[in-house]
Amino acid sequence: MIFGKGSDMPIWDKEHECTSREVLDQLQLERLQATLNRAYKNVAFYRKCFDAIGFYPEEDLSDLSDIQKLPFTTRKDMSDSYPYEMFAVPLKEVVRVHSSSGTMEKPTVVGYTRLDLQNWSDLVARILSAGGVTQDDVVQITFHYGLLTGGLGIHYGAERIGASVLPTSVGRTDRQIKIMQDYRTTILVSTPSYALIMVDRMEQSGIDVKRLNLKYGICAGEPWSEEIRKEIEQRLYIKVTDNYGLSEVMGPGIAGECLEQQGMHINEDHFLAEIIDPKTGKVLPPGEVGELVLTTLTKEAFPVIRFRSGDLCYLKDETCSCGRTFKRMSRILGRSDDVVIIKGINIIPERIGDILAEIEGIRPVYQLVATRKDHHDELEIWVEISEGLFFDKMREQRAMVDVMRKKIAIFFGITPRIKLVEPGSIFRKDGKATLFVDRR
Amino acid sequence: MLFLKSIHTYYGSIHALKGVSLHVREGEIVTLIGANGAGKTTLLKTICGLLKPRKGSIHFLGEKITELPAETIVKKGISLVPEGRMVFSSLSVHTNLEMGAFCRRKARSQIQKEINSLQQQFPILSERIEQLAGTLSGGEQQILAICRALMSKPRLLILDEPSMGLAPILSREIFGIIVGLRNKGRTILLVEQNARAALQIADRGYVLETGKIILEGNTKSLLNHKEIQRAYLGKGYREVWED
C-alpha cells in the first residue's frame, strides 16, 4: 500500500503546530512566567529552591534563557515529595491521578486538573494525527491501562480525534490478534517489542499478515532502533512512528514523529525542552547529544520545572517538510543514569538491592541480567549465596527466593527469575559487582 | 502584532506591573481579566504610552514603541477607549468625532466622509450629531467613545471597561459592536469587569493577579476553569450577556 507523506496528512492544531518562531518564543515566555508565578506561590518545594538562590520569578525571568538560572528537579526530589507535596492545586481541583513506574523508593505521583486533561487529550491527538490517525481509524491500544500514563493518555487522544478506540490493554496476545483481525484494527499502538511479539505469533499460527487492515503503527515506551522500525514495518506492512512521553511530565503527548520519520516534534507551546551535559549541567546547542530536560508551560496540578529526564537525545531545529514549526528531538539514544528499561518499566538496579536487603537485613551481592527470547524481554536476578543469607536448607532457600520474587514483582510490576549462584561467581570490577548486564 | 516582554511599571513607588508578558495577534480579541487593583488599567496605559515602563519592551507591528510618546503611538495605530468613556461633554458629538482624528493630517472633507460612514453604521450618532456629548446616555456615550477612537484609524483598538455602568441590554449592544469590529478585521484588546461576557466574545485571555500574569489560555478553557469561576465569574451567577 502507499503511505502518506508528512505533508499529506492533516495537522491537528495548525494554528499552534505551525506558528511562527516569533509568536512561539513570546508564548513560551508568557507561559513560563505564569507557570513560575504559580509554582512559586503554590508549591513549597519550588519556593524553597528559588529562595535558596535568590530567584524571584517576577524580577529574574525576563527572557527565556533566564530559565538557566534555575536548579534542576530530579526524580529524587519527586520521590521525596510523595505523594502530594508537589501539587500546585488543592486535591479537589484534581480530577485524575497517575504515578510513574518505581525507579525510586517511592513512585512519583502526578495529578491533572480538568484543564490539564483537556490539554493532554489535545496534545496526544496532535501526535496521533501526525502518525496517521484519523476519525475513520480503529485504534487498538495495547499499553497498560492503570496508574501508568501510557494507556489512558493515548486513549483520550484517540477519542479526541474521533477514532474508534479498542482499549485492549496489555497481554493475552492471541486474543489481541483475534481482535485485530475481527474488529479490523487499522492502527496498532504498542511498544516496539510487543509489535514484534504479535507478528511472531501470527506467523507461528499461520495468519496472513497481509490480510489485516493495519495501516500505521504508533510505538513508544522503550528505547528502540531504526533497524527494529524497519523490521516492524516490513513484517507488518505498516508505517511506524515514534513518540515520547514521560509520566513525571505528563505521559504521552510530549513529542511525536510525523510521517517524515525524521525525529519527534516537541509540543513546544506546552513544553520547554533543553539538552544539557549530564555531568556539568551546561545547556548544549542543537545537534549535540545530552540529557533531555523538560519544563511544563501549561500544566496546573503538577507543574514541572527543569526536570531531568535521564534520557539522552539531541534537538534538531531545522524546519520539517511536514509544515510543523516545532523543533524535533532525536530518538532516545540511551540513559544518562543507570536506569534499565525492561518491558517499558524503568528500574534502577540499586533499588533491587534495597529490596533484597529488606528481606533478610543483609545486602547480598547481586546482578540484574536482561535477556531476550523471541522478542520477549525477561529480567533475571542473580544472587550470590552467602553464609548469612542462604544456609543449606533447601526448603527455606526456596521460600526465600519466592519472597524475593514476590516483593520485586509488587514493587516494580515485573516478575523476575531469581537465580542463586556460587559466592564469587558474579563479575566484579575493582571489587564491585557489576549491577546490570544487558543480553538483549 | 503587539508583543509585551517582561514589563515592569511603577505608579510612584508602587510596583504595579511585575514582569508582564503578553501578545495580541492580528484579528484577535484578547481579554485581560483580574480583580480591582491587579494592574489592568496600568497595563493599558503602559501600552498607550501614558505610563513609561521601568523595564521590559513593547513591540507593535515589528517596531519598538516602548519609548515613544502617547501621540506617536496613536499615529502608529493604537487607540484607547478609556475607562469611564471620557467624552468631551461640553462639545458636540460631531466635534468629539473630529477630535478623534486630530493626529491625522487629512482634508476636512475626508474626515467628514468618515464621520458620515460611522453615522451610517451607528444611526444613533446621526440623531445626536449636533447635541452636546454630555447630554447623551451612558450607552450612547460609549458608542461615541468607540467611534472617536476609530477616527484615528487604529490597527489595534484597546477598550477599558466598556460595559461599566451600563444596563445589561446596553452592555449587550456594546459587546455586539466589539464583535462586529473584529469581524471587520480590527484587532482588539479588551479589559472588562464582566469577565464572563468578555471571555465569551474573546479568543484568548490572560488572568492578571497583583501585577503578574498567572494564567493564559483560550477563552473556552478559561470559562471552564474552577479558579476563575470562583474568583471572577461568581458561582451560580446568571450570565449578564450571552448570545
Contacts between the chains, C-beta under 8 A, distances in Angstrom:
chain1	res1	chain2	res2	distance
A	22	B	3	7.8
A	23	B	23	6.9
A	23	B	25	6.8
A	26	B	3	5.4
A	26	B	5	7.3
A	26	B	21	6.9
A	26	B	23	4.7
A	27	B	23	7.2
A	27	B	216	7.9
A	29	B	5	6.7
A	29	B	6	7.5
A	29	B	21	5.1
A	30	B	21	4.5
A	30	B	22	6.3
A	30	B	23	7.0
A	30	B	206	7.8
A	30	B	213	6.5
A	30	B	216	5.4
A	31	B	216	5.9
A	33	B	6	7.5
A	33	B	19	6.2
A	33	B	21	5.6
A	33	B	212	7.5
A	33	B	213	6.1
A	34	B	213	5.1
A	34	B	214	5.5
A	34	B	215	5.7
A	34	B	216	5.6
A	37	B	212	4.9
A	37	B	213	7.0
A	37	B	214	5.2
A	38	B	214	5.6
A	38	B	215	7.7
A	41	B	214	7.8
A	57	B	19	7.3
A	57	B	212	7.9
A	58	B	18	3.8
A	58	B	19	4.5
A	58	B	211	7.6
A	58	B	212	5.7
A	59	B	18	7.5
A	59	B	19	6.9
A	61	B	6	7.5
A	61	B	19	6.8
A	62	B	5	7.1
A	62	B	6	3.6
A	62	B	19	6.3
A	62	B	55	7.0
A	62	B	56	6.7
A	63	B	5	7.8
A	63	B	6	7.2
A	89	B	227	7.9
A	93	B	226	5.5
A	93	B	227	7.5
A	113	B	226	7.5
A	114	B	224	6.8
A	114	B	226	7.4
A	115	B	217	7.5
A	115	B	221	5.3
A	115	B	224	7.2
A	115	B	225	6.1
A	118	B	221	6.3
A	119	B	221	7.9
A	298	B	217	7.4
